[in-house]
Amino acid sequence: MKTSEIRELKAEELDQRFRESAQELRSLRLKHRTGEGADKPMRIRTLRREVARMLTIVREREAGK
């Protein structure tokens, strides 16, 4: 998801997407540690970056209030 797409989301939608992405990231990290998730190593990287982008935008919005 691009930064411009994230910025267009409403607060509720952004929160929901953040929770889903964070949950998927936790799940993939657990699978990777146990040796089950070797098929999607790049997905961990992309999810980590998406979560960081979302957090950045949330904090920007909070600072702008």
N, C-alpha and C positions, 0 to 999 in steps of 0.2 A: 504494500500500500504506500502510495506516495504521500509526501508531506502535505501537498495541496489538497489531496483527498481527505486527509485526517483533519485539516483545518476547517473543512466544510461541514464536518459532523457536528451535531448538537452535543451538548454535554452528556446527556443520557446515552446516546449512541456510542460516544467515545468511551464512556465508562464500561459499557457492555462489551465492546470490541477489545478493550484493554484486558478485562477479566478473562475473556475467551483466549486471547493470545497468550496471556501469562500462564493460564492453566495448560494450554497445549505445550508451551515451552517447558514447564515443569515435568510434564509427562514424557516429552522427548528426552530431556536430560536424564530422567530416571531410566528410561529404556537404553539410552546410550551407555550409562554406567553399568547396567547389568548385561550388556552385550546384545540386546535385542534390536536396538535401533540403528544398526549400521547402514541401513538402506537410505536414510535421510539426514546425512550429516550437515548438508547445506541449509536445511530447513531450520535447524537450531540457530544458525547464524542470522538468517533473515528474520526469524521471530525475535531474536534478541534486539536487533536493530529497530524493528517495528515498535516493540514495547518501549524502547528508549525514545523514539520519536513521539509516541503518544504521551509519555510522561513529560517530555519537554513542552509540548503544546499545552498540556493541562497546567503546568507551572507558569507558563507565559500568561495564560488566561487568568490565573489566580493573582499574578503580580499586576495585571492590568486593571483589576477591579478597584 
